[in-house]
Amino acid sequence: MTRHRWFLAAAAAALLFACQGKSHGSEKLPALGISPDNITVAGISSGGYMAGQFYLAHSKVMSGLGVIAAGPYYCAENSIRTALGPCVKGEIAVPTLLAAARTASAKGALDPVEGLRDDRVRLFHGTEDKTVSADVVAAARDFYAALTDPANVTYVDNVSVTHGLPTRTTGAECGQLGRPYLNACNFDGAGEMLKSLRGELKPPVDAAGRLIEFDQAEFGDASLNATGFVYVSRACENGRTCPLLIFFHGCDQSAEVVGDAVVRGAGFNEWAESNGLVVLYPQAKSSRLAPLNPLGCWDWWGYTGEDYATRDGAQIKAVKAMVDRLSGATSSQLSPE
């Protein structure tokens, strides 16, 4: 082989190697006919903050919110310093954040906060979580209890787990912090979350439905990873109208760094299969230049713009477009006046 051909072959091999292990969506997100008024949203860490933002932005079509190891809506107040300070360490001014949410709602940047009145909210903090203070999640409890019936708010803080999503058997030991932030604690965090938000459910079964990798690029936000995931239970094929759960991953937990470990291992798919649900797993991406987001966190401090926590936020609009696609409806149909 000539030196020139050897160089080309080596370059091709290097390119192939670099591409291995990276997810690239090869399908379009399908239109499934999900129920536009039976949507719940949940998330962990930065994804818990993002879940709260999406929930308030589109409360008219939401029926419940789950927050794991995160604080109240608009906690960072468009400041990375605040995000890394009170929003992980505590001492959060809940009345200030409630006033901000009500003002944004009155201006139309969020759906009317009155739409949260009958919704269910579940908050979780592990007793061994040293990353996010218990006071932060307690502040979230107080925030959401002020907007819905306090009887609808479930607050769990008695499971011995670090900063991660507790599962029955999947992941590291309960006290071990690290990727993919799933911890085998003999506690079904996904199932308990769903039961709090949706009521009595059938027991989980094998996830025999379709886990689809889809192209997120068409939804228009550069802060999203190339690939997102959606799990479609077998009962939700062939045009049946099904409820939707949106789950936002945490920092350093996207498919960009952990592959499909979370979307397959968190436990939501097994419950979705037995109860006829669709689960959407949007994916953020990391960046080391502008915007500075090296851990692939969802935007809960303003790296995509000042309107990040409203209906005009880039990531919120992108995920809303995904929901619209799944429902087969337009944005106006999903957000009636």
Buried (B, 14 or more C-beta within 10 A) or exposed (E): EEEEEEEEEEEEEEEEEEEEEEBEBEEEBBEBBBBBEBBBBBBBBBBBBBBBBBBBBBBBBBBBBBBBBBBBBBBBBBBEEBBEBBBBEBEBEBEEBBEBBBEBBEEEBBBBBEBBEEBBBBBBBBEBBEBBBBBBBBBBBBBBBBBBEEEBBBBBBEBBBBBBBBBBEBBBEBBBBEBBBBBBBEBBBBBBBBBBBBEEBEEBBEBEBBBBBBBBBEBEBEBBBBBBBBBBBEBBEEEBBBBBBBBBBBBBBBBBBBBBBBBBBBBBBBBBBBBBBBBBBBBBBBBEEEEEBEBBBBBBBBBBBEBBBBBBBBBBBBBBBBBBBBBBBEEEEBBEE
